[in-house]
Amino acid sequence: MSMFERRLAFNFKLFCLPLVAVLAGCTGTATAWTEKVTIEQVELPKECAGWQKINMKQRAYYMLMRDDPALIMEIDSHNLKGKNLGCWQ
């Protein structure tokens, strides 16, 4: 066998190795990406309609704490009521 034929046979084996690996992998069971994904719709209480949590950055929180502490208490009670109603975690 000449050097060219040996090289050709080696390249052919090298080409077939990934092909065999792919074909062997295709006979396995289905993976997660082939399964259907369902998104559960959670029904919120009717009291939550239009109720949204108020998020503040720390800088705004401290500024309001200095200038209007009553507003901070109202925002905290609003967020707590929404949590107690089950509108958010």
N, C-alpha and C positions, 0 to 999 in steps of 0.2 A: 504494500500500500504506500503510495507516494505521500509526501508531506502535504500536498494540496488536498488529497482525499481524506487524510487524517484530520486536517484542519476543518474540512467541510463536515465530516461526521461529528466532530466536537461541537461545531457551531449549531448543527442540527439538534444535538442533544441539549445544548444550552437553551435553544429556542423552545424545545418541547417541555422542558421542566416547568416553566411558569404556566404553560398551557394545561399541563396535567394537574397542576396545583389548583388552577381556577376551576377546571372541570370537576375535580374532586370536591371542591368547596360548594359547588352548585347542587350537589346531591344531598346536602345537609338540610336541617329544618329551617323554617323561616326565621329571619332575624327581626329585631324590633322595628326596623324601618318599614318592613313589609306589612305590618299589622295596622289595622285601622285605629285611628285615634279619635276618641270621643271626648268632648268637653262637656262637663256637667254644668247645667244651668241651675244655679242656686237661687231660689226664690227668696227675696228679701221681704221683711215685713212691710206692710203698707205705710207704716209710720216713717219709713226710710225714704219715701219718694221725695227727691230733691234735696235730701240731707247729705251734705258732704263734709268730710273732715277738714278742719282748718289747720294747715301745717305752716309753721313759721320757722324762719332761720333764727339761729341763736342771737345774732346781732339785733334783729327786729324785736325779739323777745325781751332782750335787756333794755332796749330803747323804750319799748312800751311799758316795761316794769318801772322805769324811771318816770315817764311822762304820764301814763294812764294805767295804774295798777288794777283799776276796776275792770278795764277792758280785758286784761289778761285773765282775770277770774271768770269773766263771761265766756271767753274762748275756751278755757279749760272745762267749764261746766258744759258747754255745747259739745265738745269732743267726748266728754264722759257720758253724756246722755246718749249720744249716737252709739257709743260702745256698748252701753247697757241695753239699748234697743236691739243690738245685733246687726247694726248697719255696717260695721267694720270690726276688725280685730283690735 
